[in-house]
Amino acid sequence: MENHKPVTGFQRFLNGVEVVGNKLPDPAVLFAMFLGLVWLISWGLSGVSFDEIDPRTGNPIQVVNMLEGGALTAFTSNIVSTFVTFPPLGVVLVAMLGLGVAEHTGFINAGLRSILSVTPKMLLTPVLIAVGILSHVAVDAGYVLVIPLGAVIFYAAGRHPLAGIAAAFAGVSGGFSATVGVPSSLDPMLAGLTQAAARLSADPAAATLTINPLNNIFFTSASAILIILVGWFLTDKVIEPRLKNTAVNGDPATLPTLDELAPHERRGLKFAMGAMLLCALGLVFSAYGDNSAWRGTDGTLTSASAPLMRSIVAIIFVLFLVPGIVYGYVAGTANNHRAIIQGMSKSMSGMGYYIVMAFFCAQFIYAFGQSNLGALMAIKGALALKELALPMGVTLVGIVFLTALVNLLVGSASAKWALIGAIMVPMLMELGVSPDLTQAAYRVGDSSTNIITPLMPYFPLIVVFCQKYVKESGIGTLVALMLPFSISFLLLWSGFLLAYWALGLPLGIGSSLSFPALS
């Protein structure tokens, strides 16, 4: 008789979260309901006077009535542009065109089968999480590339695909502020906002303070080890055992297999990888040199304004389109241009549901931002933390938790830091804490709750990925999958930050733990 392990209280809690979450309306309807709620709340608070100063304007913050004639007509006149300029939409669709060809011709499937044949099964989880963290270099590419491949890899290896999605999502989004020694466009963006906030301090030393874009690189690199180890344990010991009774009921024809590569597949893979390598070498060669057109106005390749960083999606498109075509012709799976276009069309047809959700999500985020409700909550929370005057260690953790809470409503990392940082950075400088350390605390909170908020722009896309394998997957399914990661990251990463601070370890290049910096 088969023995079953008893269901723990935490597992019952997660099952309850999934059931309740899946009883929520369809995500598209949910965003539409949130939109209506924003309209009503903004109408109710628009006449209230607030004393809190908006750091973006220097004036008292004011909630904008989204039902007022001017605001409402602005909303309706911008409804198309709000949708088509919704950042995740273009990223997803363009990247999926190239990925669609690579998947349709069999290049991705063959490549993964080749990798899995030499990768120990026990190391799939940490390798996948590490790749997710590494994807931060490519801005949002991990959401459309690493996460769906995580499901493919796990399923092809005989493991539950939703566990692969969870592990990849944990690395890409939960570990968003972790790095593997390679900076991302987020580093200079946050450092610039930190420097602007630091200049608000009345201390004379603040006038000449310069924040290095890599001021957190040592801390975020060390954090990657924590994220990989914690994510590995949770995936293998908590998430996957809980999924053992969740049947994979997706269309069998679309699900990957782990058969041994046939001779024609090996030949196609060899030529396709050669083509990908040539494309990559061409990119490296063109980026080499101080006069490269890929560099930004500051001369770097990794700044937010650098053409290289702004072309990541196009690069992904090419790096999968070209090998996909080469594989198709060499392996005989796509012998003409019509097959290539068919692959693109097939990938787009699968995005229909996401496009509908993206429409309503974009409208909600636009209205929420224009109403100033998110900004009001962030400023009030930061001021409340300031007034508590807690011990320094508790204050640092308070910044983490405040950010994690605001992150459930305001997804943009830079928008949150522009609001919170303008208050917290100067305040902690008065207490002897460096802007570098305050920024590090912010980054911990910014990452930990990314993976459990349906308001995160890519969250609906991850739900679609889950539904490919388990048709009844919904918001509750994904939240229940990711909640153990979120809680663990929030608590353990906060403890890691405090230990890092207590030991006096350097946060990054040109950084300090105290202000003024100790020589």
C-alpha positions as CSV (number, residue, x, y, z in Angstrom):
1,M,0.0,0.0,0.0
2,E,1.4,3.4,-1.0
3,N,2.4,5.7,1.9
4,H,1.4,9.3,1.8
5,K,3.1,12.0,3.8
6,P,0.7,14.0,6.0
7,V,-0.3,17.4,4.7
8,T,1.3,20.1,6.8
9,G,-0.4,23.1,8.1
10,F,1.5,25.4,5.7
11,Q,0.6,23.2,2.8
12,R,-3.1,23.4,3.7
13,F,-2.6,27.2,3.9
14,L,-1.1,27.3,0.4
15,N,-4.0,25.1,-0.9
16,G,-6.4,27.5,0.6
17,V,-4.6,30.4,-1.0
18,E,-4.9,28.7,-4.3
19,V,-8.6,27.9,-4.0
20,V,-9.5,31.4,-2.9
21,G,-7.2,33.0,-5.5
22,N,-8.7,30.9,-8.3
23,K,-12.2,32.0,-7.3
24,L,-11.3,35.6,-8.1
25,P,-12.6,36.9,-11.4
26,D,-10.6,36.4,-14.6
27,P,-7.4,38.6,-14.4
28,A,-8.8,40.8,-17.2
29,V,-12.0,41.4,-15.3
30,L,-10.0,41.9,-12.1
31,F,-8.0,44.7,-13.6
32,A,-11.2,46.3,-14.9
33,M,-12.6,46.1,-11.4
34,F,-9.4,47.7,-10.0
35,L,-9.7,50.4,-12.6
36,G,-13.3,51.2,-11.4
37,L,-12.0,51.2,-7.8
38,V,-9.3,53.7,-8.6
39,W,-11.8,56.0,-10.2
40,L,-14.1,55.9,-7.1
41,I,-11.3,56.3,-4.5
42,S,-9.7,59.1,-6.5
43,W,-13.1,60.9,-6.6
44,G,-13.5,60.5,-2.8
45,L,-10.0,61.7,-1.9
46,S,-9.6,64.5,-4.5
47,G,-11.0,67.1,-2.3
48,V,-8.9,66.2,0.7
49,S,-5.8,68.4,1.5
50,F,-2.7,66.5,2.4
51,D,0.4,68.0,4.1
52,E,2.8,65.5,2.7
53,I,5.2,66.9,0.1
54,D,5.5,65.2,-3.2
55,P,9.3,65.0,-3.8
56,R,8.7,65.1,-7.6
57,T,7.1,68.5,-7.5
58,G,8.0,70.0,-4.2
59,N,4.3,70.8,-3.5
60,P,1.8,69.1,-1.2
61,I,0.6,65.9,-2.9
62,Q,-2.9,66.0,-4.3
63,V,-5.0,63.1,-5.4
64,V,-6.4,63.6,-8.9
65,N,-10.0,62.9,-9.5
66,M,-10.0,60.5,-12.4
67,L,-13.8,61.0,-12.9
68,E,-13.3,64.8,-13.5
69,G,-14.1,65.8,-17.0
70,G,-10.5,66.6,-18.1
71,A,-9.0,63.5,-16.5
72,L,-11.7,61.3,-17.9
73,T,-11.4,62.6,-21.4
74,A,-7.6,62.4,-21.2
75,F,-8.1,58.7,-20.2
76,T,-10.4,58.0,-23.1
77,S,-8.2,59.9,-25.7
78,N,-5.1,58.0,-24.6
79,I,-6.7,54.6,-24.3
80,V,-5.1,53.3,-27.5
81,S,-1.7,54.8,-26.9
82,T,-1.8,53.5,-23.3
83,F,-2.3,50.0,-24.6
84,V,0.2,50.0,-27.5
85,T,2.9,51.7,-25.4
86,F,2.4,49.3,-22.4
87,P,6.1,48.3,-21.9
88,P,5.6,44.5,-21.4
89,L,3.4,44.2,-24.5
90,G,6.1,45.1,-27.0
91,V,8.7,43.1,-25.2
92,V,6.6,40.0,-25.1
93,L,5.3,40.1,-28.7
94,V,8.6,40.9,-30.4
95,A,10.6,38.4,-28.4
96,M,8.0,35.8,-29.0
97,L,8.3,36.2,-32.8
98,G,11.9,35.0,-32.7
99,L,11.2,32.4,-30.0
100,G,8.2,31.2,-32.0
101,V,10.4,30.3,-35.0
102,A,13.0,28.6,-32.8
103,E,10.3,26.6,-31.1
104,H,8.4,25.8,-34.3
105,T,11.4,24.4,-36.1
106,G,12.5,22.4,-33.1
107,F,15.7,24.3,-32.3
108,I,14.7,25.1,-28.6
109,N,13.5,21.5,-28.0
110,A,16.7,20.0,-29.5
111,G,18.9,22.4,-27.6
112,L,17.3,21.7,-24.3
113,R,17.4,17.9,-24.8
114,S,21.1,18.3,-25.6
115,I,21.7,20.3,-22.4
116,L,19.6,17.9,-20.2
117,S,21.5,14.9,-21.5
118,V,24.7,16.2,-19.8
119,T,23.2,18.1,-16.8
120,P,22.7,16.1,-13.6
121,K,19.0,16.2,-12.6
122,M,19.8,17.4,-9.1
123,L,21.4,20.6,-10.5
124,L,18.6,21.7,-12.8
125,T,17.0,23.8,-10.1
126,P,20.0,25.9,-9.0
127,V,21.2,26.3,-12.6
128,L,17.8,27.5,-13.7
129,I,17.6,30.0,-10.8
130,A,21.1,31.3,-11.6
131,V,20.2,31.8,-15.3
132,G,17.1,33.7,-14.1
133,I,19.3,36.0,-12.1
134,L,21.7,36.4,-14.9
135,S,18.8,37.4,-17.2
136,H,18.6,40.8,-15.4
137,V,21.4,42.0,-17.7
138,A,18.9,41.8,-20.5
139,V,16.3,43.9,-18.6
140,D,12.9,42.1,-18.8
141,A,14.0,39.3,-21.2
142,G,13.9,36.7,-18.4
143,Y,10.1,36.9,-18.2
144,V,9.6,36.0,-21.8
145,L,12.6,33.7,-22.2
146,V,13.8,32.0,-19.0
147,I,10.4,31.4,-17.3
148,P,8.7,29.5,-20.1
149,L,12.0,27.6,-20.7
150,G,12.0,26.6,-17.0
151,A,8.7,24.8,-17.5
152,V,10.1,23.1,-20.7
153,I,13.3,22.0,-19.0
154,F,11.5,20.5,-15.9
155,Y,8.8,18.8,-18.0
156,A,11.4,17.3,-20.4
157,A,13.3,16.0,-17.4
158,G,10.3,14.3,-16.0
159,R,9.6,16.9,-13.3
160,H,6.5,19.0,-12.8
161,P,6.6,22.0,-15.2
162,L,4.9,24.4,-12.7
163,A,7.9,23.8,-10.4
164,G,10.2,24.9,-13.2
165,I,8.1,28.0,-13.7
166,A,8.3,28.7,-10.0
167,A,12.0,28.3,-9.8
168,A,12.6,30.5,-12.9
169,F,10.2,33.1,-11.7
170,A,12.0,33.2,-8.3
171,G,15.3,33.9,-10.0
172,V,14.0,36.3,-12.6
173,S,11.6,38.4,-10.4
174,G,12.1,37.4,-6.8
175,G,15.8,37.8,-7.1
176,F,15.5,40.9,-9.2
177,S,18.0,42.8,-7.1
178,A,20.5,39.9,-7.1
179,T,23.3,39.8,-9.6
180,V,26.1,37.4,-10.6
181,G,28.7,40.1,-10.8
182,V,27.4,41.6,-14.0
183,P,25.6,45.0,-13.7
184,S,22.2,45.6,-15.2
185,S,20.5,48.8,-16.4
186,L,18.8,49.0,-12.9
187,D,22.1,49.8,-11.2
188,P,22.8,53.2,-12.8
189,M,19.0,54.0,-12.7
190,L,18.7,53.6,-8.9
191,A,22.1,55.1,-8.3
192,G,21.1,58.3,-10.1
193,L,17.9,58.6,-8.0
194,T,19.9,57.9,-4.8
195,Q,22.3,60.7,-5.6
196,A,19.4,63.1,-6.3
197,A,17.8,62.1,-3.0
198,A,21.1,62.5,-1.1
199,R,21.6,66.0,-2.4
200,L,18.4,66.9,-0.5
201,S,20.3,66.5,2.8
202,A,21.2,69.7,4.7
203,D,24.7,68.2,5.5
204,P,27.4,70.2,3.6
205,A,29.1,66.9,2.6
206,A,26.0,65.9,0.6
207,A,26.6,68.7,-1.9
208,T,29.7,66.9,-3.3
209,L,28.5,63.3,-2.7
210,T,28.7,61.1,-5.8
211,I,27.0,57.7,-6.0
212,N,28.8,55.1,-8.1
213,P,26.4,53.1,-10.3
214,L,28.0,49.9,-9.0
215,N,27.6,50.9,-5.3
216,N,25.7,47.7,-4.5
217,I,27.4,45.3,-6.8
218,F,29.2,43.3,-4.0
219,F,26.0,43.0,-1.9
220,T,23.8,42.0,-4.8
221,S,26.4,39.4,-6.1
222,A,26.6,37.9,-2.6
223,S,22.8,37.9,-2.5
224,A,22.6,35.8,-5.6
225,I,24.1,32.9,-3.6
226,L,21.4,33.3,-1.0
227,I,18.6,33.4,-3.6
228,I,19.9,30.3,-5.4
229,L,20.3,28.2,-2.2
230,V,16.9,29.3,-0.7
231,G,15.2,28.9,-4.1
232,W,16.8,25.5,-4.6
233,F,15.6,24.2,-1.3
234,L,12.0,25.6,-1.6
235,T,11.6,24.3,-5.2
236,D,12.8,20.7,-4.4
237,K,11.5,20.3,-0.9
238,V,8.3,22.4,-0.7
239,I,7.0,23.3,-4.1
240,E,7.5,20.2,-6.1
241,P,6.2,17.8,-3.4
242,R,3.0,19.9,-3.2
243,L,2.5,19.6,-6.9
244,K,2.7,15.8,-7.0
245,N,-1.1,15.5,-7.2
246,T,-1.5,18.3,-9.7
247,A,-2.0,16.6,-13.1
248,V,-0.4,18.0,-16.2
249,N,-3.4,18.2,-18.6
250,G,-2.1,20.5,-21.4
251,D,-2.3,19.6,-25.1
252,P,0.1,16.6,-25.4
253,A,1.1,17.7,-28.9
254,T,2.5,21.0,-27.6
255,L,4.4,19.6,-24.6
256,P,8.2,18.8,-24.9
257,T,9.7,15.3,-24.8
258,L,13.2,14.1,-23.8
259,D,13.9,11.6,-26.6
260,E,17.5,11.0,-27.7
261,L,18.6,13.4,-30.5
262,A,18.3,11.9,-34.0
263,P,21.3,12.4,-36.5
264,H,19.5,15.1,-38.5
265,E,18.7,16.9,-35.2
266,R,22.3,16.8,-34.1
267,R,23.4,18.2,-37.4
268,G,20.8,20.9,-37.3
269,L,21.7,21.8,-33.8
270,K,25.4,22.0,-34.6
271,F,24.8,24.5,-37.5
272,A,22.2,26.5,-35.5
273,M,24.5,26.9,-32.5
274,G,27.3,28.0,-35.0
275,A,24.9,30.6,-36.4
276,M,24.0,31.8,-32.9
277,L,27.7,32.1,-32.0
278,L,28.4,34.1,-35.1
279,C,25.6,36.5,-34.3
280,A,26.9,36.8,-30.7
281,L,30.5,37.4,-31.9
282,G,29.2,40.0,-34.4
283,L,27.5,41.8,-31.5
284,V,30.6,41.7,-29.3
285,F,32.8,42.9,-32.1
286,S,30.5,45.8,-32.9
287,A,30.3,46.8,-29.2
288,Y,34.1,46.8,-28.8
289,G,35.8,50.1,-28.7
290,D,35.1,53.5,-27.1
291,N,33.4,54.7,-30.3
292,S,30.9,51.9,-30.6
293,A,27.5,53.0,-31.6
294,W,26.1,50.6,-28.9
295,R,27.4,52.9,-26.1
296,G,25.4,55.5,-24.4
297,T,26.2,59.2,-24.0
298,D,28.2,58.4,-20.9
299,G,30.4,56.0,-22.9
300,T,29.1,52.8,-21.2
301,L,27.3,49.8,-22.5
302,T,25.1,49.2,-19.5
303,S,23.5,52.6,-18.8
304,A,19.7,52.8,-19.3
305,S,20.2,55.1,-22.3
306,A,22.7,52.9,-24.1
307,P,21.5,51.6,-27.4
308,L,22.7,48.1,-26.4
309,M,20.4,48.0,-23.4
310,R,17.5,49.5,-25.4
311,S,18.0,46.9,-28.1
312,I,17.9,43.8,-25.8
313,V,14.6,42.6,-27.2
314,A,15.7,43.1,-30.8
315,I,18.9,41.1,-30.0
316,I,16.9,38.3,-28.5
317,F,14.7,38.3,-31.5
318,V,17.7,37.9,-33.8
319,L,19.6,35.4,-31.6
320,F,16.6,33.0,-31.8
321,L,15.3,33.8,-35.2
322,V,18.5,33.1,-37.1
323,P,19.4,29.8,-35.4
324,G,15.8,28.7,-35.6
325,I,15.8,29.3,-39.4
326,V,19.2,27.6,-39.8
327,Y,18.0,24.6,-37.7
328,G,14.8,24.3,-39.7
329,Y,16.6,24.2,-43.0
330,V,19.5,21.8,-42.0
331,A,17.3,19.4,-39.9
332,G,14.5,19.5,-42.5
333,T,11.8,20.7,-40.1
334,A,11.2,24.0,-42.0
335,N,12.2,23.9,-45.7
336,N,10.8,27.2,-46.9
337,H,9.9,30.7,-45.8
338,R,6.2,29.8,-45.3
339,A,7.2,27.4,-42.5
340,I,9.1,30.3,-40.8
341,I,6.1,32.6,-41.0
342,Q,3.9,29.8,-39.7
343,G,6.1,29.6,-36.6
344,M,5.7,33.3,-36.0
345,S,1.9,33.2,-36.5
346,K,1.6,30.2,-34.2
347,S,3.4,32.0,-31.4
348,M,1.2,35.1,-31.8
349,S,-2.0,33.0,-31.8
350,G,-1.0,31.8,-28.3
351,M,-0.7,35.3,-27.1
352,G,-4.3,36.3,-27.6
353,Y,-5.4,35.8,-24.0
354,Y,-2.3,37.7,-22.8
355,I,-3.1,40.7,-25.1
356,V,-6.6,40.9,-23.7
357,M,-5.3,41.0,-20.1
358,A,-2.5,43.4,-21.1
359,F,-5.2,45.9,-22.3
360,F,-7.0,46.1,-19.0
361,C,-3.8,46.0,-17.0
362,A,-2.4,48.9,-19.0
363,Q,-5.5,51.0,-18.4
364,F,-5.5,50.3,-14.7
365,I,-1.8,51.1,-14.2
366,Y,-2.2,54.4,-16.2
367,A,-5.2,55.5,-14.0
368,F,-3.5,54.4,-10.8
369,G,-0.4,56.4,-11.7
370,Q,-2.3,59.5,-12.8
371,S,-4.4,59.5,-9.7
372,N,-1.4,59.8,-7.4
373,L,-2.9,57.2,-5.1
374,G,0.3,55.0,-5.2
375,A,2.5,58.0,-4.5
376,L,0.4,59.1,-1.6
377,M,0.6,55.6,0.0
378,A,4.4,55.5,-0.5
379,I,5.0,58.9,1.0
380,K,2.8,58.4,4.0
381,G,4.4,55.0,4.7
382,A,7.9,56.5,4.6
383,L,7.0,59.4,6.8
384,A,5.3,57.0,9.3
385,L,8.6,55.0,9.5
386,K,10.6,58.2,10.0
387,E,8.4,59.3,12.9
388,L,8.8,56.0,14.8
389,A,12.5,56.7,15.3
390,L,13.4,53.1,15.7
391,P,16.9,51.6,16.3
392,M,19.0,51.6,13.1
393,G,18.8,47.8,12.4
394,V,15.0,47.9,12.9
395,T,14.8,51.0,10.6
396,L,16.7,49.2,7.8
397,V,14.3,46.2,8.1
398,G,11.4,48.8,8.2
399,I,12.6,50.1,4.8
400,V,12.6,46.6,3.4
401,F,9.1,45.8,4.6
402,L,7.7,49.3,3.6
403,T,9.1,48.8,0.1
404,A,7.8,45.2,-0.1
405,L,4.3,46.5,0.9
406,V,4.3,49.4,-1.6
407,N,5.6,47.0,-4.3
408,L,2.3,45.2,-4.1
409,L,0.7,48.3,-5.6
410,V,3.5,50.2,-7.5
411,G,5.4,47.9,-9.8
412,S,8.1,50.3,-11.2
413,A,11.3,50.0,-9.2
414,S,12.4,53.5,-10.2
415,A,9.0,55.1,-9.4
416,K,9.0,53.6,-5.9
417,W,12.5,54.7,-5.2
418,A,11.9,58.2,-6.5
419,L,9.1,58.5,-3.9
420,I,10.5,56.6,-0.9
421,G,14.2,57.5,-1.4
422,A,13.6,61.2,-1.4
423,I,12.5,60.8,2.2
424,M,14.5,57.9,3.5
425,V,17.9,58.7,2.1
426,P,18.3,62.2,3.6
427,M,16.7,61.0,6.9
428,L,19.1,58.2,7.4
429,M,22.1,60.3,6.3
430,E,21.3,62.5,9.4
431,L,21.5,59.3,11.5
432,G,24.9,58.4,10.0
433,V,23.7,55.8,7.4
434,S,25.1,56.0,3.9
435,P,22.8,56.3,0.9
436,D,24.4,53.2,-0.5
437,L,23.1,51.1,2.5
438,T,19.6,52.7,2.3
439,Q,19.5,51.8,-1.4
440,A,20.5,48.2,-0.6
441,A,17.7,47.9,1.9
442,Y,15.3,49.2,-0.7
443,R,16.4,46.7,-3.3
444,V,15.7,43.7,-0.9
445,G,12.1,44.8,-0.4
446,D,11.7,45.7,-4.0
447,S,12.5,42.1,-5.1
448,S,10.8,40.0,-2.4
449,T,7.1,40.7,-3.3
450,N,7.4,41.0,-7.0
451,I,6.4,37.3,-7.4
452,I,3.1,37.5,-5.5
453,T,1.3,40.6,-6.8
454,P,-1.1,40.2,-9.7
455,L,-0.5,43.9,-10.4
456,M,3.1,43.2,-11.6
457,P,2.8,43.8,-15.4
458,Y,4.2,40.3,-16.3
459,F,2.2,38.4,-13.7
460,P,-0.7,37.7,-16.2
461,L,1.9,36.3,-18.7
462,I,3.2,33.8,-16.1
463,V,-0.4,32.7,-15.5
464,V,-0.6,32.0,-19.3
465,F,2.6,29.9,-19.1
466,C,1.1,27.9,-16.3
467,Q,-2.1,27.2,-18.2
468,K,-0.2,25.7,-21.0
469,Y,0.5,22.7,-18.7
470,V,-2.3,22.8,-16.1
471,K,-5.4,24.3,-17.8
472,E,-7.2,25.3,-14.6
473,S,-4.3,27.4,-13.4
474,G,-5.2,30.9,-12.2
475,I,-4.0,33.8,-10.1
476,G,-4.4,31.7,-7.0
477,T,-2.3,28.9,-8.4
478,L,0.7,31.2,-9.1
479,V,0.4,33.1,-5.8
480,A,0.3,29.8,-3.9
481,L,3.4,28.6,-5.8
482,M,5.4,31.8,-5.1
483,L,4.3,32.7,-1.6
484,P,6.9,30.4,0.1
485,F,9.6,32.1,-2.0
486,S,8.3,35.6,-1.2
487,I,8.1,35.0,2.6
488,S,11.5,33.3,2.7
489,F,13.3,35.9,0.6
490,L,11.8,38.8,2.6
491,L,12.9,37.3,6.0
492,L,16.2,35.7,5.1
493,W,17.4,38.5,2.8
494,S,16.6,41.0,5.5
495,G,18.6,39.0,8.0
496,F,21.4,38.7,5.4
497,L,21.4,42.5,4.9
498,L,21.7,43.1,8.7
499,A,24.6,40.6,8.9
500,Y,26.3,42.2,6.0
501,W,25.9,45.6,7.7
502,A,27.0,44.3,11.1
503,L,30.2,42.8,9.7
504,G,31.1,46.0,7.9
505,L,31.4,44.3,4.5
506,P,31.7,46.6,1.4
507,L,28.4,47.0,-0.5
508,G,30.0,47.8,-3.8
509,I,32.5,50.0,-5.7
510,G,32.9,53.5,-4.2
511,S,30.4,52.7,-1.5
512,S,30.3,53.1,2.2
513,L,28.1,52.0,5.1
514,S,28.2,55.2,7.1
515,F,27.8,58.9,6.3
516,P,30.0,60.8,6.2
517,A,32.1,57.9,4.9
518,L,34.8,56.7,7.2
519,S,38.3,56.9,5.8
